[in-house]
Amino acid sequence: MKVKILIAITALAVSPILGFCQDVNKLIKQDDVERIIKTLSADDMEGRGTFTPGIEKAAKVIEGEFKAAGLKPMAGNAGYRQTFSQIRVVPVNPKVVFDGMAVPDEKVAITTSTSFSWKSDSTVLITTLTDEKTYRSQLGTAMRSGKKLLVIFDASMAGLFKKVRDRAIKGSIAGGRQAQPIVYVLGVAQPKAFEASCEVKSQELPLSNIVGVIPGKTKPDEYVVFGGHYDHLGILKPMEGDSIANGADDDASGTTAVITLAKYYKKLNNNERTLVFVAFTAEEIGGFGSQYFSKQLNPDKVVTLFNIEMIGKPAKFGQNSAFITGFERSDFGAILQKNLEGTAFKFYPDPYPEQNLFYRSDNATLAALGVPAHTISTDQIPTDKFYHTVKDEYATLDINNIVATIRAIALSSRSIVSGKDTPTRIPKLEK
């Protein structure tokens, strides 16, 4: 008799999960996921580079998906676009001279938002980078010095330098995360004396987040945000005849998840809190879309942000798994995992703390304001050979992994969407 009672109780406990799983499998369909991600990562999107016709084309696709799903525009917006402008600054005529000898242009990269002319003195910090694994932390330390920076890449880091130079040539946004000019040089010995100069040209250009809303039934002033960035790198130098950085995983996969979850929750029509679905722009050039978005609503009313970034390949933990950045900073991950009891899927803490991923994606701005804003990803970033290359194409993706992760996010978010659970706040970042 005791055994039968135990079985009955267990069945009651599990049956709601099984019911939700059936809804997820029915409402989140693989063929629709494939259709969306193929569209966003197609060659005709030209890599969705910021300020390009390709990103405009992608924006229209996302707008169409939100309209078809029946989402409402965000308050204050006439449509799904949340448009703002930024000043793009492009370096012009960069010149670097080491010990009286001009450094070849192809070995120079300069990032700056202002014209400058330097000569070697105590106000300039010269740092040499020799290890790709530690260069981010070394560069971060140097930037915090507040000094002018001359960064010398060891010749062995030519591949990384090329990426830095490709970005530098495209320019930067005035008022971005980088406060001071940085001069990068490849494969040249540290000089006894040097000179560096650069001019800039600037242009005011429009940017647009794409935002759709499902109003909450009983808690309309409490917001649950699902986001992912839809921009990528655009056109790069040709590699094996291909120059389009399609960004299939980064982050067409996350944008597809946002669109799919919007459709899912609109069909369920049972959200007590207001749901906001946002495709962020300009993540790749400094996170400007998420920075602007964060100023358009009261962060104290944002319950959480599910930022979805690169879910196109299995995580290091295997199938049916993903990791959450900043897992230890709130109980967001614990809530999600509780909602997945009875399923095979599991969320893990970020296995790559040395990458500082928590502050490298669109969750960062809201997290700094105290919101439990976390990124969900499956990417094995230290070994991902396709990351930020023209090889990040649809053919490299594991669609089953993407679908499983989207379904897991749908299941794991339900108690937050319903208003039952509220993740603990994150301490605000001191300025």
Secondary structure, DSSP 8 states (H G I E B T S, - for coil): -HHHHHHHHHHHHHHHHHHHHHHHHHHS-HHHHHHHHHHHTSGGGGGGBTTSHHHHHHHHHHHHHHHHHT-B--TT-SSSEEEEEEEEEEEEEEEEEETTEE--GGGEEEE-SS-EEEESSTTEEEEEE--TTTHHHHHHHHHTT-SEEEEEE-GGGHHHHHHHHHHHHH-EETTSS--S-EEEEES----SSEEEEEEEEEEEEEEEEEEEEE--SSEEEEEEEEEEE--B-EEEEEETTEEEE--IIIIIIHHHHHHHHHHHHHHH---SEEEEEEEE--TTTTSHHHHHHHTSS-GGGEEEEEEE---SS-BTTBSSEEEETTGGGSSHHHHHHHTTTTSS-EEEE-S-GGG-GGGSSTTHHHHHTT--EEEEE---GGG-TTTTSTT--GGG--HHHHHHHHHHHHHHTHHHHTTS-----------
